[in-house]
Amino acid sequence: MIRRAGLLLALAALLGGCAEPPAGSGPITIVFKHAKILGSLDPIPGLLREFERRHPGVTVRSEPLSWTSDEQHQFYVINLDGRTPSFDVLLLDVIWVPEFAQAGWLLDLSPWVMPEELAPHFPAAVAAATWGHGVWGMPWNMNVGVLYYRSDLLAKYGMTAPRTWEALVEQAARVRAGERDPRLDGVLWQGKQYEGLVVNTLEHFWASGTSLLGDDGRVLPDPERAAAALGFMRGLVERGVSPGWVTAGDEELTRRPFGDGRAVFVRSWPYALDLFETPDSPVRGRVGIAALPGHAGGAAGAGATGGFHLAVNRRTRHPDAAIALVRFLASDYGQRAIAAPGVALYPTRAALYHDAAAVRAHPGMPRFHDLALAARPRPVTPYYLMMSTTLQPEFSAAVVGVKRPEQALAYARRRLEYMLSGLR
């Protein structure tokens, strides 16, 4: 209780210079920076108008950023490090929360957000919003890596969703041989040199029974398994199971060909299913959802967790309004809006995945619920982006065939061990 009181006093001192204007001093405007929303319907404008209706005198201006994660991160770092108060609320990739919190860029929400307010969200989403002793964001959008497959083609050849990558390769070869369509690729994935490649590689590490960081904090604790996983990814391209261009592919570049009927499998995120099921989609009604495969002799497959959290800029001039907006967007009302028909987003409130209205709008939600519970997070550390930036060129060099996997991993391991030793 004493600690809580001390926290509140410290917070009051922190916000003393940026308190809300007194009543009657006129309307205020808060700025919400967020990723561009993919899909046929953007729920944000409607949600902001409803928030304004509930909060007379407050106007919210929406300012979308690129949908590319790396570009969003660069924008935020430049502006927040410059102590800008030009935006109040920001939508953060889950992996950035510890980094931004440690940098002192975010407002700690724990004096306002009680544990019971976080309890309805997926535990993995809550874990990503908390760091140290603070709550640095409100969960809003949940992502998990999944495998999509052409259910009609697998059924045609008497097959079900593969449980291992090795089985997937065999299934892709069998379907392509039977279809005799030179435009039909086997499996698409994100191999461009960016965060998406790190995610795909980590998923292959996990499927091989290893990880980037061991329980004791060691970097690449099982280099042989890691090299085999990275070598398998390169092998998909060398054997023609994946087209050569996947080494420059991101989410949208890989989603579109599958959505046009030109691939048997694709690794992607939940948002893609809504786009596969639009009325004019060539694959509508012919797409199955499965967990990512494991590797033979390794472990069961698991998708990486992802998504977005809502946070408040520590330099905001209007903390009360900004906090109110974050809590409103993360509320049951706010998350029902992103589970509405036509919205290619998935909420972090677990109960909505079995809500009748939400399931009618997105029939895959119960399946995504189960996959989200089995998913794994990327390393939760303030230094994750530094690690990812170090790994990206090495992983890329391996998948394009410039370096052997063992060489790429050995170099990455030395650099990471050196950098992390200076930070611990």
C-alpha positions as CSV (number, residue, x, y, z in Angstrom):
1,M,0.0,0.0,0.0
2,I,2.9,2.4,0.8
3,R,4.5,1.5,-2.4
4,R,1.3,2.2,-4.3
5,A,0.9,5.6,-2.7
6,G,4.5,6.4,-3.5
7,L,3.9,5.5,-7.1
8,L,0.9,7.7,-7.3
9,L,2.8,10.7,-5.8
10,A,5.6,10.1,-8.3
11,L,3.2,10.0,-11.1
12,A,1.5,13.2,-10.0
13,A,4.9,14.9,-10.0
14,L,5.7,13.5,-13.4
15,L,2.4,14.8,-14.9
16,G,2.4,18.1,-13.1
17,G,3.6,20.0,-16.1
18,C,1.1,18.3,-18.5
19,A,-2.2,18.1,-16.7
20,E,-5.5,18.5,-18.5
21,P,-6.8,22.0,-19.1
22,P,-9.3,23.1,-16.5
23,A,-13.0,22.6,-17.2
24,G,-14.4,25.1,-19.5
25,S,-11.0,26.0,-21.1
26,G,-12.1,24.7,-24.4
27,P,-11.9,21.4,-26.4
28,I,-8.7,19.4,-26.7
29,T,-7.3,17.3,-29.6
30,I,-5.3,14.1,-29.1
31,V,-3.5,12.4,-31.9
32,F,-3.5,8.6,-32.4
33,K,-0.6,7.2,-34.5
34,H,-1.2,3.6,-35.7
35,A,-0.4,1.2,-38.4
36,K,-2.4,1.3,-41.6
37,I,-5.2,-1.2,-41.2
38,L,-5.3,-3.9,-43.8
39,G,-8.5,-5.5,-45.1
40,S,-11.8,-4.3,-46.5
41,L,-13.0,-2.3,-43.4
42,D,-11.0,-0.1,-41.0
43,P,-12.8,0.0,-37.6
44,I,-10.7,2.9,-36.3
45,P,-12.7,5.9,-37.6
46,G,-16.0,4.6,-36.2
47,L,-14.4,3.8,-32.8
48,L,-12.9,7.3,-32.6
49,R,-16.2,8.9,-33.3
50,E,-17.9,6.8,-30.6
51,F,-15.2,7.8,-28.2
52,E,-15.7,11.5,-29.0
53,R,-19.4,11.1,-28.4
54,R,-18.7,9.6,-25.0
55,H,-16.2,12.3,-24.2
56,P,-17.6,15.7,-25.1
57,G,-14.8,18.3,-25.7
58,V,-12.3,15.7,-26.9
59,T,-11.4,15.3,-30.5
60,V,-9.2,12.4,-31.8
61,R,-7.2,12.8,-34.9
62,S,-6.1,9.5,-36.6
63,E,-2.7,9.5,-38.3
64,P,-2.0,6.2,-40.0
65,L,1.6,5.0,-40.6
66,S,2.9,2.4,-43.1
67,W,1.8,-1.1,-42.4
68,T,5.5,-2.2,-42.5
69,S,6.7,-2.9,-39.0
70,D,10.3,-1.7,-39.5
71,E,9.1,1.6,-40.9
72,Q,6.7,2.2,-38.0
73,H,9.5,1.4,-35.5
74,Q,11.9,3.9,-37.2
75,F,9.2,6.6,-37.0
76,Y,8.5,6.1,-33.4
77,V,12.2,5.9,-32.3
78,I,13.1,9.1,-34.1
79,N,10.1,11.0,-32.7
80,L,10.0,9.6,-29.2
81,D,13.7,10.0,-28.7
82,G,13.2,13.6,-29.7
83,R,10.7,13.9,-26.8
84,T,7.9,14.9,-29.2
85,P,4.5,15.6,-27.7
86,S,3.0,15.7,-31.3
87,F,1.1,12.5,-30.8
88,D,-0.5,11.1,-27.7
89,V,-1.5,7.5,-28.3
90,L,0.4,5.0,-30.3
91,L,-0.1,1.5,-31.6
92,L,3.0,-0.6,-30.8
93,D,4.1,-4.0,-32.1
94,V,4.2,-6.3,-29.1
95,I,8.0,-6.8,-29.4
96,W,8.6,-3.1,-28.8
97,V,7.0,-2.7,-25.4
98,P,10.0,-3.5,-23.2
99,E,12.3,-1.4,-25.4
100,F,10.1,1.7,-25.4
101,A,9.4,1.3,-21.6
102,Q,13.1,1.0,-20.7
103,A,13.8,4.1,-22.9
104,G,11.3,6.1,-20.8
105,W,9.1,6.9,-23.8
106,L,5.8,5.4,-22.4
107,L,3.5,6.3,-19.6
108,D,3.1,3.6,-17.0
109,L,-0.6,2.7,-16.9
110,S,-0.6,0.6,-13.8
111,P,-2.1,3.3,-11.5
112,W,-5.2,3.2,-13.8
113,V,-5.3,-0.4,-15.1
114,M,-6.1,-3.0,-12.5
115,P,-5.4,-6.7,-12.9
116,E,-9.1,-7.4,-13.4
117,E,-9.1,-5.2,-16.4
118,L,-6.3,-7.2,-18.0
119,A,-7.7,-10.6,-17.1
120,P,-10.0,-11.1,-20.1
121,H,-7.1,-10.8,-22.5
122,F,-4.9,-13.7,-23.7
123,P,-2.2,-14.3,-21.1
124,A,0.5,-14.0,-23.8
125,A,-0.9,-10.6,-24.8
126,V,-0.9,-9.4,-21.1
127,A,2.7,-10.7,-20.6
128,A,3.8,-8.6,-23.6
129,A,2.1,-5.5,-22.2
130,T,3.9,-5.7,-18.9
131,W,7.6,-5.3,-18.1
132,G,9.4,-4.8,-14.9
133,H,6.7,-3.6,-12.4
134,G,4.7,-1.5,-14.9
135,V,1.8,-1.9,-17.4
136,W,3.0,-0.1,-20.5
137,G,0.2,-0.9,-22.9
138,M,-3.2,-2.3,-23.3
139,P,-3.6,-5.4,-25.5
140,W,-5.7,-4.8,-28.6
141,N,-4.8,-7.1,-31.5
142,M,-3.7,-10.7,-31.3
143,N,-1.6,-12.4,-34.0
144,V,-0.2,-15.9,-34.3
145,G,1.7,-17.6,-37.1
146,V,-0.4,-20.2,-38.9
147,L,-0.3,-22.5,-41.9
148,Y,-3.0,-22.0,-44.6
149,Y,-3.5,-24.8,-47.1
150,R,-5.7,-25.5,-50.1
151,S,-8.2,-27.8,-48.5
152,D,-9.7,-28.7,-51.8
153,L,-6.4,-29.8,-53.3
154,L,-5.3,-31.8,-50.2
155,A,-8.7,-33.5,-50.1
156,K,-8.5,-34.3,-53.8
157,Y,-5.3,-36.3,-53.2
158,G,-6.5,-37.9,-50.0
159,M,-4.4,-35.9,-47.6
160,T,-4.9,-33.9,-44.4
161,A,-2.9,-30.9,-43.1
162,P,0.8,-31.9,-42.6
163,R,2.2,-32.2,-39.1
164,T,5.8,-31.9,-40.1
165,W,7.6,-29.8,-42.7
166,E,9.0,-32.9,-44.3
167,A,5.4,-34.2,-44.8
168,L,4.5,-30.8,-46.2
169,V,7.3,-31.0,-48.8
170,E,6.0,-34.4,-49.9
171,Q,2.4,-33.2,-50.1
172,A,3.3,-30.1,-52.1
173,A,5.2,-32.3,-54.6
174,R,2.3,-34.7,-55.0
175,V,-0.3,-32.0,-55.5
176,R,1.9,-30.1,-58.0
177,A,2.7,-33.3,-60.0
178,G,-1.0,-34.1,-60.1
179,E,-2.2,-30.6,-61.1
180,R,0.6,-30.1,-63.7
181,D,0.2,-26.4,-63.3
182,P,3.5,-24.6,-63.7
183,R,2.1,-21.5,-61.9
184,L,1.3,-23.5,-58.7
185,D,4.0,-23.1,-56.0
186,G,4.4,-25.4,-53.1
187,V,4.8,-23.2,-50.0
188,L,5.2,-19.5,-49.6
189,W,6.7,-17.8,-46.5
190,Q,8.3,-14.5,-45.6
191,G,12.0,-14.5,-46.5
192,K,12.8,-10.9,-47.1
193,Q,15.5,-9.3,-44.9
194,Y,13.2,-7.9,-42.2
195,E,11.5,-8.9,-38.9
196,G,9.3,-11.3,-40.8
197,L,12.3,-13.5,-41.7
198,V,13.4,-13.6,-38.1
199,V,9.9,-14.7,-37.1
200,N,9.8,-17.5,-39.7
201,T,13.3,-18.6,-38.7
202,L,12.4,-18.7,-35.0
203,E,9.4,-20.9,-35.8
204,H,11.7,-23.3,-37.6
205,F,14.1,-23.3,-34.6
206,W,11.2,-24.1,-32.3
207,A,10.0,-26.9,-34.7
208,S,13.5,-28.3,-34.6
209,G,13.5,-28.4,-30.8
210,T,15.8,-25.4,-30.2
211,S,15.6,-21.6,-29.7
212,L,17.4,-18.4,-30.1
213,L,18.0,-17.9,-26.4
214,G,18.3,-20.8,-23.9
215,D,16.7,-20.8,-20.5
216,D,20.1,-19.7,-19.1
217,G,20.3,-16.8,-21.5
218,R,22.8,-18.4,-23.8
219,V,22.6,-17.4,-27.5
220,L,21.8,-20.2,-29.9
221,P,22.3,-23.0,-27.3
222,D,22.0,-25.8,-29.9
223,P,23.8,-24.5,-33.0
224,E,23.6,-27.8,-34.9
225,R,19.8,-27.9,-34.7
226,A,19.6,-24.2,-35.5
227,A,21.8,-24.7,-38.6
228,A,19.7,-27.6,-39.7
229,A,16.5,-25.5,-39.5
230,L,18.1,-22.6,-41.4
231,G,19.4,-25.1,-44.0
232,F,15.9,-26.6,-44.4
233,M,14.6,-23.1,-45.2
234,R,17.3,-22.6,-47.9
235,G,16.5,-26.1,-49.1
236,L,12.9,-25.2,-49.8
237,V,14.1,-22.7,-52.4
238,E,16.9,-24.9,-53.8
239,R,14.5,-27.8,-54.4
240,G,11.9,-25.6,-55.9
241,V,9.3,-26.2,-53.2
242,S,9.3,-22.5,-52.7
243,P,9.9,-20.0,-55.5
244,G,13.2,-18.1,-55.4
245,W,11.3,-14.8,-54.9
246,V,10.2,-15.7,-51.4
247,T,13.7,-14.5,-50.3
248,A,12.3,-11.0,-51.0
249,G,8.7,-11.7,-49.9
250,D,6.8,-10.1,-47.0
251,E,3.3,-10.8,-45.7
252,E,1.4,-9.2,-48.6
253,L,3.7,-10.4,-51.4
254,T,3.2,-14.0,-50.2
255,R,-0.5,-13.7,-49.3
256,R,-1.6,-12.5,-52.8
257,P,-0.3,-15.4,-54.9
258,F,-1.9,-17.9,-52.5
259,G,-5.1,-15.9,-52.6
260,D,-5.0,-16.0,-56.4
261,G,-4.8,-19.8,-56.3
262,R,-1.1,-20.1,-57.1
263,A,0.2,-22.0,-54.1
264,V,-0.6,-25.1,-52.1
265,F,0.5,-23.7,-48.7
266,V,1.4,-20.3,-47.2
267,R,2.7,-19.3,-43.7
268,S,0.8,-16.1,-42.6
269,W,-1.2,-14.5,-39.9
270,P,-5.0,-14.6,-39.1
271,Y,-5.8,-11.4,-41.0
272,A,-5.1,-13.2,-44.3
273,L,-8.1,-15.5,-43.9
274,D,-10.6,-12.7,-44.1
275,L,-9.0,-11.7,-47.4
276,F,-9.0,-15.3,-48.7
277,E,-12.8,-15.4,-48.0
278,T,-13.9,-12.2,-49.7
279,P,-16.8,-12.7,-52.2
280,D,-14.4,-12.3,-55.2
281,S,-11.6,-14.4,-53.9
282,P,-10.5,-17.3,-56.2
283,V,-9.9,-19.5,-53.1
284,R,-13.1,-18.6,-51.2
285,G,-14.3,-21.7,-49.3
286,R,-11.2,-23.7,-50.2
287,V,-8.7,-22.7,-47.5
288,G,-7.9,-24.7,-44.4
289,I,-6.2,-23.5,-41.2
290,A,-3.5,-25.6,-39.3
291,A,-0.8,-25.2,-36.8
292,L,2.6,-24.7,-38.2
293,P,4.3,-28.0,-38.7
294,G,7.1,-29.4,-36.6
295,H,10.3,-31.0,-37.9
296,A,10.9,-34.7,-37.9
297,G,12.9,-35.6,-34.8
298,G,12.3,-32.1,-33.4
299,A,9.2,-30.7,-31.7
300,A,5.6,-29.9,-32.4
301,G,5.2,-26.7,-34.5
302,A,4.2,-23.4,-32.8
303,G,3.5,-20.1,-34.3
304,A,5.0,-16.9,-33.0
305,T,2.8,-14.4,-31.2
306,G,2.4,-11.0,-32.6
307,G,-0.1,-8.2,-32.7
308,F,-0.4,-4.6,-31.4
309,H,-0.7,-2.9,-28.0
310,L,-2.0,0.6,-27.3
311,A,0.3,2.8,-25.4
312,V,0.5,6.5,-24.2
313,N,3.3,8.8,-25.1
314,R,4.9,9.9,-21.8
315,R,5.2,13.4,-23.2
316,T,1.5,13.7,-23.9
317,R,-0.1,17.0,-22.9
318,H,-3.4,15.3,-22.3
319,P,-2.8,12.1,-20.3
320,D,-6.3,11.7,-18.9
321,A,-7.9,11.8,-22.4
322,A,-5.1,9.6,-23.9
323,I,-5.5,7.0,-21.1
324,A,-9.3,7.0,-21.6
325,L,-8.9,6.4,-25.3
326,V,-6.5,3.4,-24.8
327,R,-8.9,1.8,-22.3
328,F,-11.9,2.4,-24.5
329,L,-10.2,0.8,-27.5
330,A,-9.2,-2.2,-25.4
331,S,-12.6,-2.6,-23.9
332,D,-15.2,-5.2,-24.8
333,Y,-17.0,-2.6,-27.0
334,G,-13.7,-1.6,-28.7
335,Q,-12.7,-5.2,-29.4
336,R,-16.1,-6.2,-30.7
337,A,-15.6,-3.6,-33.3
338,I,-12.4,-5.3,-34.6
339,A,-14.2,-8.6,-34.6
340,A,-16.9,-7.3,-36.9
341,P,-17.5,-8.5,-40.5
342,G,-15.0,-7.1,-43.0
343,V,-12.3,-6.2,-40.4
344,A,-9.1,-8.2,-40.8
345,L,-8.0,-7.9,-37.2
346,Y,-8.4,-10.3,-34.3
347,P,-9.0,-9.2,-30.7
348,T,-7.0,-10.1,-27.6
349,R,-10.1,-10.8,-25.5
350,A,-10.2,-14.6,-25.4
351,A,-13.9,-14.9,-24.9
352,L,-14.7,-13.2,-28.2
353,Y,-13.2,-16.1,-30.1
354,H,-16.3,-18.1,-29.1
355,D,-18.8,-15.2,-29.2
356,A,-21.7,-16.1,-31.6
357,A,-21.6,-12.8,-33.5
358,A,-17.8,-12.7,-33.8
359,V,-17.7,-16.3,-35.0
360,R,-20.5,-15.6,-37.6
361,A,-18.3,-12.8,-38.9
362,H,-15.0,-14.9,-38.7
363,P,-15.7,-18.6,-38.7
364,G,-12.0,-19.4,-38.1
365,M,-12.0,-17.7,-34.7
366,P,-12.3,-20.8,-32.5
367,R,-9.4,-22.4,-34.4
368,F,-7.3,-19.3,-34.0
369,H,-8.1,-19.3,-30.3
370,D,-6.5,-22.7,-29.9
371,L,-3.5,-21.8,-32.0
372,A,-3.0,-18.6,-30.0
373,L,-3.0,-20.5,-26.7
374,A,-0.2,-22.8,-28.1
375,A,1.8,-20.0,-29.6
376,R,5.3,-18.9,-28.4
377,P,6.6,-15.3,-27.9
378,R,9.7,-14.0,-29.4
379,P,12.3,-13.2,-26.7
380,V,10.8,-10.6,-24.3
381,T,13.7,-8.2,-23.8
382,P,14.4,-4.5,-24.3
383,Y,17.2,-5.6,-26.6
384,Y,15.1,-7.7,-29.0
385,L,15.2,-5.2,-31.9
386,M,19.0,-5.0,-31.6
387,M,19.1,-8.8,-31.7
388,S,16.8,-8.9,-34.7
389,T,18.7,-6.3,-36.6
390,T,21.9,-8.4,-36.0
391,L,20.2,-11.6,-37.1
392,Q,18.4,-10.4,-40.2
393,P,21.4,-10.1,-42.6
394,E,22.8,-13.4,-41.4
395,F,19.5,-15.3,-41.8
396,S,19.1,-13.6,-45.2
397,A,22.6,-14.6,-46.3
398,A,21.7,-18.2,-45.5
399,V,18.3,-18.4,-47.2
400,V,19.6,-16.7,-50.4
401,G,22.7,-19.1,-50.4
402,V,25.4,-16.5,-49.9
403,K,26.6,-18.1,-46.7
404,R,26.3,-21.6,-45.3
405,P,23.9,-21.7,-42.3
406,E,26.7,-22.7,-39.9
407,Q,28.8,-19.6,-41.0
408,A,25.8,-17.2,-40.7
409,L,24.9,-18.5,-37.3
410,A,28.4,-18.5,-35.9
411,Y,28.9,-14.9,-36.9
412,A,25.5,-13.9,-35.5
413,R,26.3,-15.7,-32.3
414,R,29.6,-14.0,-31.7
415,R,28.1,-10.6,-32.3
416,L,25.1,-11.1,-30.1
417,E,27.2,-12.6,-27.2
418,Y,29.5,-9.6,-27.4
419,M,26.7,-7.0,-27.5
420,L,24.7,-8.7,-24.7
421,S,27.7,-9.1,-22.5
422,G,28.0,-5.3,-22.4
423,L,24.4,-4.8,-21.5
424,R,23.9,-7.2,-18.7
